[in-house]
Amino acid sequence: MHLTLASGFSVAGTSTDHPIRILEHAYDQHVSDSLLKASGKISNVHQEHGRDRRERSVVGMTDINKTVVVLGATGQQGGSVAAALRADGWGVRAVVRDPSGRRARSLSAAGVETVRGDLRDPESLRAAFSDAHGVFSVQPNSGQAGADVTNEDEVRFGAAVAEIAERCGVAHLVYSSAVTAGSTTGVDHLDTKNRIEAHVRNLDIAGTIIRPATFMELLVTREMGLDRGHLSFLMRPDQAMQFIAVRDIGRIVAVVFGSPDRYASRTMEIAGDALTGNALAEYLTQAAGQPISYSRLPTTLPAQGEVLGKLEALVDDGRLAGNANLDALRAEFPFLLRFDRWLAGPGAGLLDEALRSSDTGIAPR
C-alpha cells in the first residue's frame, strides 16, 4: 500500500491496504460546490495572545469595506470560508493562480471575485489585498500529495501574507494553523505553524489564529476502504480524537470576521466532536446500513513507520487528538455539527460515494 498522510508523509506497505491522508487542515485542492452554497455561522472558545498594542477595537462592521481576501479558496478549507463569508453578505476576493481554471470559475459562479496571484509573487498579493478589510491565510503544506513547497516555503509564505496584509492596512487577519501548534512536535511540517503563528503575533495587525481539528471529511474519502467494511486511523479503538466538519471551519471564520472586537488577538482551537475509533465504527455502521469495523493504523510498516509512530504518539499525548472545550463551543454555537449529524447531512453524499467506491490505490486529490 501507499499511505499518504495529511502530514504529507508517504508510507509504503502491502498492496491490500488503502491510502489515506490525515489532514490537520485542508490541503486537498478540490473545491466542493456544496461548500460554496453553504450558509450560516460558527465560532469557538479562545485563548489570549498578542501584545497590548494590538488589544484595540477594530472599526465597526457598519464602517468597513466588507471585502475579505481568501487564500486557498480552491481548496476545501478556503472554499468553506469563501462560502460562509458570501452567505453572511461579505464581498469575497479569492487569490488564484489561474482565474480561467475550473475551480476558479466555480468560485466566480458563486459570486466570488477571483484575482490572479501567487504566494511567490509579493506584488500580486499587494494588489489582491488593496482596500480589503480582512485576509484569510492558509498555506500549502510540504506534506501535501504532489506539493511543490518546502517547509521553509510554507513559513516564508505565511510570514509574507501577514506582513503584506499589515502594510496594506488590512484591519483583520485570520490565520489557519494546526491543532498541534503551541509545542514542538518533532514533525517538521507541523512545527512550521509555530513559526508562522509567532510572526503573526509580532505584527501590528489585529490577528486571529484558528487551530482546526482533523476533518470529518477525511474519514469518508473513497480511498479509506469503507467499501470493504473497515476503517483504520490514528487513535486506538477506545481512544477519543476530536474532529471538525470543513463547513464549520468556514462558519467559524465568518463569525470571527463579523465580530472583530471579540476575536482579534485570540487563538482558538476548534472542533465539533470527539470520537473513539469504536464510536466511529458504530456511527458509520448505522449510517451505511452495513457493518464497518475499526482498527488503529499499524506502525510496523516497512517505510516511514517512525513518522506514523510520531503521529500516533501525538494522539496519545493529546496534542493531535485535540483539546478544544466542546461543551463551551456547543453552548455558544449549538449549530456545530456532531459526527452523526454530519453523516446525515453534509457527509451523506461523501459516505455513499465511499461505500460504492473500489480502492484505486491513488491518494485523494
VOPAGU-2260 file (C-alpha; in pm, 1 decimal, decimal comma):
REM VOPAGU-2260
SITE   aa  ch    i         X         Y         Z
SITE  MET   A    0       0,0       0,0       0,0
SITE  HIS   A    1      88,3     364,4     -14,1
SITE  LEU   A    2     -33,5     572,9     277,1
SITE  THR   A    3     -28,5     944,5     207,6
SITE  LEU   A    4     -80,1    1126,7     533,2
SITE  ALA   A    5    -201,3    1479,9     583,0
SITE  SER   A    6     126,4    1528,3     746,3
SITE  GLY   A    7     229,8    1451,3     396,0
SITE  PHE   A    8     447,6    1153,3     457,6
SITE  SER   A    9     418,7     860,6     219,8
SITE  VAL   A   10     422,5     523,9     391,8
SITE  ALA   A   11     478,4     207,3     194,8
SITE  GLY   A   12     300,5    -114,5     287,6
SITE  THR   A   13     119,6    -409,5     135,9
SITE  SER   A   14     -88,1    -378,0    -176,6
SITE  THR   A   15    -401,2    -492,8       5,7
SITE  ASP   A   16    -425,6    -184,8     225,4
SITE  HIS   A   17    -560,5     157,0     135,0
SITE  PRO   A   18    -404,8     505,2     104,3
SITE  ILE   A   19    -516,5     781,3     341,6
SITE  ARG   A   20    -435,3    1140,0     422,5
SITE  ILE   A   21    -454,3    1278,9     773,7
SITE  LEU   A   22    -527,4    1646,0     731,4
SITE  GLU   A   23    -470,5    1898,1    1003,4
SITE  HIS   A   24    -630,3    2137,0     762,3
SITE  ALA   A   25    -740,6    2126,1     402,1
SITE  TYR   A   26    -461,4    2084,7     157,4
SITE  ASP   A   27    -690,4    1895,3     -75,0
SITE  GLN   A   28    -715,2    2110,4    -386,7
SITE  HIS   A   29   -1075,3    2012,6    -463,2
SITE  VAL   A   30   -1346,6    2271,3    -401,8
SITE  SER   A   31   -1695,6    2137,1    -337,7
SITE  ASP   A   32   -1997,5    2310,4    -490,0
SITE  SER   A   33   -2189,4    2225,5    -172,8
SITE  LEU   A   34   -1940,0    2426,4      32,2
SITE  LEU   A   35   -1987,6    2725,4    -194,9
SITE  LYS   A   36   -2363,7    2704,8    -138,3
SITE  ALA   A   37   -2332,2    2664,0     238,5
SITE  SER   A   38   -2450,6    2931,1     478,1
SITE  GLY   A   39   -2452,7    3003,1     849,7
SITE  LYS   A   40   -2226,5    3096,0    1138,1
SITE  ILE   A   41   -1994,1    2932,4    1391,3
SITE  SER   A   42   -1712,9    3015,2    1633,9
SITE  ASN   A   43   -1524,8    2882,5    1936,3
SITE  VAL   A   44   -1360,7    2916,8    2272,6
SITE  HIS   A   45   -1044,7    3118,4    2276,3
SITE  GLN   A   46    -717,9    3197,6    2445,4
SITE  GLU   A   47    -546,7    3533,2    2481,4
SITE  HIS   A   48    -239,7    3614,4    2278,8
SITE  GLY   A   49     -56,2    3910,1    2135,4
SITE  ARG   A   50      79,7    4238,6    2255,5
SITE  ASP   A   51    -112,7    4512,6    2434,2
SITE  ARG   A   52     -70,0    4743,0    2137,4
SITE  ARG   A   53    -294,4    4512,0    1937,4
SITE  GLU   A   54    -563,7    4485,3    2205,6
SITE  ARG   A   55    -755,5    4757,2    2030,6
SITE  SER   A   56   -1100,8    4784,0    1883,6
SITE  VAL   A   57   -1138,9    4712,0    1516,3
SITE  VAL   A   58   -1364,5    4952,3    1327,9
SITE  GLY   A   59   -1731,6    4853,8    1344,9
SITE  MET   A   60   -1897,1    4649,5    1074,8
SITE  THR   A   61   -2108,6    4940,6     953,9
SITE  ASP   A   62   -1797,5    5141,0     866,9
SITE  ILE   A   63   -1578,9    4885,0     691,7
SITE  ASN   A   64   -1516,9    4784,0     336,4
SITE  LYS   A   65   -1681,4    4441,5     354,8
SITE  THR   A   66   -1430,4    4258,1     139,0
SITE  VAL   A   67   -1225,1    3966,6     266,6
SITE  VAL   A   68    -940,4    3818,8      65,2
SITE  VAL   A   69    -936,9    3438,7      85,6
SITE  LEU   A   70    -627,0    3234,1      11,8
SITE  GLY   A   71    -668,9    2867,0     -74,5
SITE  ALA   A   72   -1025,9    2924,6    -193,4
SITE  THR   A   73    -999,5    2642,7    -448,7
SITE  GLY   A   74    -930,1    2400,5    -163,8
SITE  GLN   A   75   -1165,5    2260,1      97,7
SITE  GLN   A   76   -1088,3    2494,9     383,6
SITE  GLY   A   77   -1059,7    2815,8     183,1
SITE  GLY   A   78   -1367,6    2712,1     -14,0
SITE  SER   A   79   -1567,1    2673,4     305,8
SITE  VAL   A   80   -1452,3    3017,9     422,2
SITE  ALA   A   81   -1549,8    3176,5      91,5
SITE  ALA   A   82   -1893,3    3011,7     106,4
SITE  ALA   A   83   -1963,9    3117,4     464,4
SITE  LEU   A   84   -1849,2    3475,6     404,7
SITE  ARG   A   85   -2065,7    3505,6      95,0
SITE  ALA   A   86   -2363,1    3370,0     290,7
SITE  ASP   A   87   -2305,1    3641,0     551,5
SITE  GLY   A   88   -2301,1    3915,4     289,2
SITE  TRP   A   89   -1928,8    3978,2     262,7
SITE  GLY   A   90   -1756,7    4053,0     -62,2
SITE  VAL   A   91   -1502,9    3776,1    -118,9
SITE  ARG   A   92   -1187,9    3810,8    -327,2
SITE  ALA   A   93   -1013,2    3479,0    -396,2
SITE  VAL   A   94    -645,4    3473,1    -489,5
SITE  VAL   A   95    -598,3    3203,5    -753,5
SITE  ARG   A   96    -316,4    3109,5    -985,3
SITE  ASP   A   97    -543,6    3070,6   -1287,1
SITE  PRO   A   98    -874,3    3263,2   -1289,3
SITE  SER   A   99    -978,0    3070,5   -1601,6
SITE  GLY   A  100    -941,8    2730,6   -1432,7
SITE  ARG   A  101   -1242,0    2513,7   -1350,0
SITE  ARG   A  102   -1221,8    2566,6    -974,5
SITE  ALA   A  103   -1179,9    2941,4   -1010,5
SITE  ARG   A  104   -1475,8    2954,0   -1246,7
SITE  SER   A  105   -1684,2    2765,4    -987,0
SITE  LEU   A  106   -1595,3    3036,5    -737,0
SITE  SER   A  107   -1691,7    3310,3    -980,8
SITE  ALA   A  108   -2025,6    3141,2   -1043,6
SITE  ALA   A  109   -2088,6    3155,1    -667,0
SITE  GLY   A  110   -2032,2    3530,8    -659,7
SITE  VAL   A  111   -1667,1    3530,1    -555,8
SITE  GLU   A  112   -1428,7    3776,0    -720,3
SITE  THR   A  113   -1119,4    3592,8    -844,9
SITE  VAL   A  114    -785,4    3766,1    -894,5
SITE  ARG   A  115    -463,3    3623,4   -1024,7
SITE  GLY   A  116    -198,9    3586,5    -756,8
SITE  ASP   A  117      79,6    3365,6    -631,3
SITE  LEU   A  118     237,9    3326,4    -288,4
SITE  ARG   A  119     576,9    3350,0    -458,1
SITE  ASP   A  120     485,0    3690,9    -601,6
SITE  PRO   A  121     450,8    3953,5    -324,6
SITE  GLU   A  122     341,3    4220,5    -570,8
SITE  SER   A  123      40,6    4010,6    -673,4
SITE  LEU   A  124     -56,4    3978,1    -306,3
SITE  ARG   A  125     -25,7    4353,0    -253,5
SITE  ALA   A  126    -261,1    4410,9    -543,9
SITE  ALA   A  127    -507,1    4149,9    -414,6
SITE  PHE   A  128    -506,0    4292,3     -59,8
SITE  SER   A  129    -564,2    4650,5    -172,7
SITE  ASP   A  130    -867,2    4808,2       1,5
SITE  ALA   A  131    -962,4    4478,3     170,3
SITE  HIS   A  132   -1096,5    4469,1     525,6
SITE  GLY   A  133    -971,9    4118,3     601,8
SITE  VAL   A  134    -745,8    3837,2     484,3
SITE  PHE   A  135    -790,3    3465,3     547,1
SITE  SER   A  136    -449,8    3299,2     533,1
SITE  VAL   A  137    -379,1    2929,4     478,3
SITE  GLN   A  138     -67,1    2792,6     308,6
SITE  PRO   A  139      16,5    2479,0     111,0
SITE  ASN   A  140     196,5    2210,9     308,6
SITE  SER   A  141     516,2    2025,6     228,0
SITE  GLY   A  142     334,7    1704,1     312,6
SITE  GLN   A  143      52,9    1754,2      65,5
SITE  ALA   A  144      46,6    1490,1    -204,8
SITE  GLY   A  145     217,4    1639,4    -508,2
SITE  ALA   A  146     317,8    1953,5    -318,4
SITE  ASP   A  147     597,0    2162,0    -467,4
SITE  VAL   A  148     674,3    2354,6    -147,3
SITE  THR   A  149     925,9    2302,3     129,9
SITE  ASN   A  150     882,0    2368,9     499,1
SITE  GLU   A  151    1078,2    2691,2     456,1
SITE  ASP   A  152     849,0    2788,5     168,1
SITE  GLU   A  153     545,9    2746,5     391,9
SITE  VAL   A  154     693,3    2965,2     665,9
SITE  ARG   A  155     803,6    3227,2     413,9
SITE  PHE   A  156     459,3    3233,8     251,6
SITE  GLY   A  157     275,9    3259,3     582,0
SITE  ALA   A  158     501,7    3538,2     704,1
SITE  ALA   A  159     474,8    3726,9     374,2
SITE  VAL   A  160      94,7    3714,9     373,3
SITE  ALA   A  161      82,4    3859,0     726,1
SITE  GLU   A  162     341,8    4128,5     655,3
SITE  ILE   A  163     178,9    4239,6     331,2
SITE  ALA   A  164    -163,3    4248,8     499,2
SITE  GLU   A  165     -18,5    4475,1     768,9
SITE  ARG   A  166     147,3    4707,1     515,1
SITE  CYS   A  167    -169,8    4726,8     305,9
SITE  GLY   A  168    -369,5    4843,6     605,8
SITE  VAL   A  169    -581,8    4529,8     632,5
SITE  ALA   A  170    -786,7    4556,4     952,3
SITE  HIS   A  171    -813,1    4186,9    1040,7
SITE  LEU   A  172    -603,3    3880,2     956,0
SITE  VAL   A  173    -722,1    3525,4    1027,2
SITE  TYR   A  174    -452,5    3258,5    1004,6
SITE  SER   A  175    -538,4    2888,1     991,9
SITE  SER   A  176    -277,1    2692,6    1182,5
SITE  ALA   A  177    -274,8    2335,4    1317,9
SITE  VAL   A  178    -423,2    2170,5    1624,7
SITE  THR   A  179     -71,1    2067,7    1730,3
SITE  ALA   A  180      64,9    2423,2    1728,9
SITE  GLY   A  181     194,3    2566,0    2053,1
SITE  SER   A  182     457,3    2298,4    2113,5
SITE  THR   A  183     741,6    2133,0    1926,9
SITE  THR   A  184     621,2    1801,4    1785,8
SITE  GLY   A  185     926,7    1673,5    1600,8
SITE  VAL   A  186     717,7    1658,8    1281,1
SITE  ASP   A  187     868,7    1932,5    1067,7
SITE  HIS   A  188     565,2    2038,2     866,3
SITE  LEU   A  189     357,3    2069,1    1183,5
SITE  ASP   A  190     620,6    2276,0    1360,2
SITE  THR   A  191     620,0    2529,5    1078,1
SITE  LYS   A  192     288,1    2655,6    1215,3
SITE  ASN   A  193     454,3    2766,5    1539,5
SITE  ARG   A  194     689,1    2988,4    1342,2
SITE  ILE   A  195     408,5    3146,1    1139,4
SITE  GLU   A  196     193,8    3199,2    1449,2
SITE  ALA   A  197     483,1    3379,2    1620,9
SITE  HIS   A  198     526,1    3604,0    1318,8
SITE  VAL   A  199     156,4    3694,4    1311,5
SITE  ARG   A  200     160,7    3783,5    1680,4
SITE  ASN   A  201     460,8    4013,0    1637,3
SITE  LEU   A  202     294,8    4230,6    1372,1
SITE  ASP   A  203      88,0    4541,8    1431,0
SITE  ILE   A  204    -231,6    4393,0    1289,0
SITE  ALA   A  205    -543,2    4258,3    1454,8
SITE  GLY   A  206    -492,8    3885,1    1412,0
SITE  THR   A  207    -692,5    3574,2    1497,0
SITE  ILE   A  208    -542,0    3225,9    1484,0
SITE  ILE   A  209    -758,6    2917,7    1442,1
SITE  ARG   A  210    -634,0    2563,9    1504,0
SITE  PRO   A  211    -875,3    2318,8    1338,6
SITE  ALA   A  212    -909,7    1958,7    1449,2
SITE  THR   A  213    -883,4    1674,2    1196,3
SITE  PHE   A  214   -1150,2    1689,9     926,0
SITE  MET   A  215   -1454,7    1463,3     936,0
SITE  GLU   A  216   -1435,1    1456,3     556,7
SITE  LEU   A  217   -1110,9    1261,8     572,1
SITE  LEU   A  218   -1282,8     964,1     730,3
SITE  VAL   A  219   -1506,5     902,5     429,1
SITE  THR   A  220   -1274,8     959,2     136,0
SITE  ARG   A  221   -1302,8     699,9    -137,6
SITE  GLU   A  222    -962,8     554,0     -56,6
SITE  MET   A  223   -1034,6     483,6     310,7
SITE  GLY   A  224   -1160,6     132,7     237,7
SITE  LEU   A  225   -1515,4     174,3     369,0
SITE  ASP   A  226   -1639,5     -20,6      68,4
SITE  ARG   A  227   -1458,8    -317,8     223,1
SITE  GLY   A  228   -1624,3    -259,8     560,1
SITE  HIS   A  229   -1326,0    -129,8     755,0
SITE  LEU   A  230   -1167,3     195,1     871,5
SITE  SER   A  231    -815,1     245,4    1008,5
SITE  PHE   A  232    -698,9     566,5    1170,1
SITE  LEU   A  233    -456,4     713,0    1424,7
SITE  MET   A  234    -629,2     656,0    1759,0
SITE  ARG   A  235    -681,7     334,8    1949,8
SITE  PRO   A  236   -1031,6     181,8    1933,3
SITE  ASP   A  237   -1110,1     312,2    2283,7
SITE  GLN   A  238    -930,0     646,2    2248,2
SITE  ALA   A  239   -1106,6     974,9    2170,0
SITE  MET   A  240    -991,5    1214,9    1899,5
SITE  GLN   A  241   -1152,8    1544,1    1801,1
SITE  PHE   A  242   -1286,2    1618,4    1454,0
SITE  ILE   A  243   -1448,5    1909,4    1273,2
SITE  ALA   A  244   -1662,6    1942,5     960,8
SITE  VAL   A  245   -1489,1    2154,5     699,2
SITE  ARG   A  246   -1808,4    2353,1     652,5
SITE  ASP   A  247   -1791,8    2456,1    1017,8
SITE  ILE   A  248   -1442,3    2597,8     976,8
SITE  GLY   A  249   -1577,0    2844,3     723,6
SITE  ARG   A  250   -1865,3    2939,2     950,1
SITE  ILE   A  251   -1627,3    2996,1    1239,6
SITE  VAL   A  252   -1413,6    3225,7    1027,7
SITE  ALA   A  253   -1720,5    3420,0     910,5
SITE  VAL   A  254   -1818,2    3484,0    1272,3
SITE  VAL   A  255   -1461,9    3589,1    1355,4
SITE  PHE   A  256   -1461,9    3848,9    1077,1
SITE  GLY   A  257   -1811,5    3959,4    1176,7
SITE  SER   A  258   -1717,7    4014,7    1543,8
SITE  PRO   A  259   -1365,7    4159,9    1529,0
SITE  ASP   A  260   -1372,2    4321,0    1872,4
SITE  ARG   A  261   -1441,0    3982,9    2027,5
SITE  TYR   A  262   -1195,3    3770,2    1831,7
SITE  ALA   A  263    -899,0    3994,1    1746,3
SITE  SER   A  264    -580,3    3880,4    1922,8
SITE  ARG   A  265    -723,2    3537,0    2001,4
SITE  THR   A  266    -601,6    3184,6    1939,3
SITE  MET   A  267    -883,4    2929,5    1905,0
SITE  GLU   A  268    -869,4    2552,9    1892,7
SITE  ILE   A  269   -1179,4    2442,6    1703,8
SITE  ALA   A  270   -1361,9    2109,7    1683,6
SITE  GLY   A  271   -1715,8    1981,0    1655,3
SITE  ASP   A  272   -1699,3    1634,2    1809,6
SITE  ALA   A  273   -1474,4    1384,7    1988,8
SITE  LEU   A  274   -1495,7    1019,0    1890,5
SITE  THR   A  275   -1319,9     695,9    1973,7
SITE  GLY   A  276   -1238,1     451,1    1697,8
SITE  ASN   A  277   -1518,4     226,1    1821,3
SITE  ALA   A  278   -1765,9     515,1    1815,7
SITE  LEU   A  279   -1662,9     599,7    1459,7
SITE  ALA   A  280   -1731,6     240,4    1359,0
SITE  GLU   A  281   -2074,7     247,9    1527,5
SITE  TYR   A  282   -2182,0     571,8    1361,6
SITE  LEU   A  283   -2052,9     461,2    1022,7
SITE  THR   A  284   -2227,3     124,6    1058,7
SITE  GLN   A  285   -2557,6     296,6    1138,4
SITE  ALA   A  286   -2526,2     546,0     854,2
SITE  ALA   A  287   -2406,0     289,8     599,9
SITE  GLY   A  288   -2656,4      21,7     692,1
SITE  GLN   A  289   -2377,4    -234,6     689,1
SITE  PRO   A  290   -2102,5    -335,7     932,7
SITE  ILE   A  291   -1795,1    -111,2     949,7
SITE  SER   A  292   -1510,2    -222,8    1177,5
SITE  TYR   A  293   -1220,7     -17,0    1312,0
SITE  SER   A  294    -853,1     -68,4    1394,0
SITE  ARG   A  295    -556,1     156,7    1459,9
SITE  LEU   A  296    -304,6     204,2    1179,8
SITE  PRO   A  297      -1,9     -21,0    1230,2
SITE  THR   A  298     337,7     138,3    1293,6
SITE  THR   A  299     523,2    -166,7    1163,1
SITE  LEU   A  300     509,3     -57,3     800,0
SITE  PRO   A  301     845,1    -100,3     623,0
SITE  ALA   A  302     873,7     265,6     518,8
SITE  GLN   A  303     831,4     569,3     744,0
SITE  GLY   A  304     672,9     373,2    1026,1
SITE  GLU   A  305     870,2     604,5    1253,6
SITE  VAL   A  306     673,1     903,9    1124,8
SITE  LEU   A  307     342,1     726,6    1171,8
SITE  GLY   A  308     457,2     637,7    1520,1
SITE  LYS   A  309     523,0    1005,1    1594,2
SITE  LEU   A  310     174,2    1098,8    1478,3
SITE  GLU   A  311      14,5     829,6    1691,5
SITE  ALA   A  312     226,0     944,7    1985,5
SITE  LEU   A  313      87,9    1295,7    1932,2
SITE  VAL   A  314    -261,4    1148,8    1950,0
SITE  ASP   A  315    -170,4     957,8    2265,8
SITE  ASP   A  316     -36,9    1265,8    2444,0
SITE  GLY   A  317    -336,5    1472,3    2334,8
SITE  ARG   A  318    -174,4    1722,7    2101,7
SITE  LEU   A  319    -307,4    1572,4    1778,2
SITE  ALA   A  320    -615,9    1427,7    1948,6
SITE  GLY   A  321    -726,8    1783,9    2023,1
SITE  ASN   A  322    -814,0    1974,2    2340,2
SITE  ALA   A  323   -1095,7    2208,2    2238,7
SITE  ASN   A  324   -1363,3    2269,0    2505,5
SITE  LEU   A  325   -1652,6    2107,6    2320,7
SITE  ASP   A  326   -1911,7    2184,1    2590,5
SITE  ALA   A  327   -1827,4    2555,1    2576,0
SITE  LEU   A  328   -1832,5    2550,7    2197,4
SITE  ARG   A  329   -2169,7    2378,6    2177,2
SITE  ALA   A  330   -2320,7    2606,2    2439,2
SITE  GLU   A  331   -2220,5    2914,3    2245,8
SITE  PHE   A  332   -2265,3    2769,0    1897,1
SITE  PRO   A  333   -2525,3    2487,8    1905,0
SITE  PHE   A  334   -2513,9    2453,9    1527,2
SITE  LEU   A  335   -2168,8    2291,0    1538,1
SITE  LEU   A  336   -2207,3    1951,6    1374,0
SITE  ARG   A  337   -2152,8    1630,8    1564,7
SITE  PHE   A  338   -2031,8    1339,7    1353,2
SITE  ASP   A  339   -2369,8    1164,9    1337,0
SITE  ARG   A  340   -2542,3    1486,4    1224,1
SITE  TRP   A  341   -2268,0    1543,6     969,6
SITE  LEU   A  342   -2310,9    1190,3     832,3
SITE  ALA   A  343   -2684,4    1251,4     793,8
SITE  GLY   A  344   -2627,0    1590,9     630,9
SITE  PRO   A  345   -2320,3    1725,9     450,3
SITE  GLY   A  346   -2135,5    1394,2     474,1
SITE  ALA   A  347   -2412,3    1172,6     338,2
SITE  GLY   A  348   -2307,6    1202,5     -24,3
SITE  LEU   A  349   -1942,0    1150,9      58,1
SITE  LEU   A  350   -2020,2     837,1     258,2
SITE  ASP   A  351   -2236,3     698,1     -20,0
SITE  GLU   A  352   -1957,3     757,4    -270,0
SITE  ALA   A  353   -1701,4     592,3     -41,3
SITE  LEU   A  354   -1921,7     287,2       7,9
SITE  ARG   A  355   -1969,0     243,8    -367,0
SITE  SER   A  356   -1603,4     304,4    -448,5
SITE  SER   A  357   -1334,4      44,8    -500,5
SITE  ASP   A  358    -978,9     118,8    -387,5
SITE  THR   A  359    -778,5     253,7    -677,6
SITE  GLY   A  360    -455,1     286,5    -481,4
SITE  ILE   A  361    -446,1     658,0    -562,7
SITE  ALA   A  362    -435,9     912,0    -284,2
SITE  PRO   A  363    -728,0    1159,6    -283,2
SITE  ARG   A  364    -665,7    1491,1    -454,3
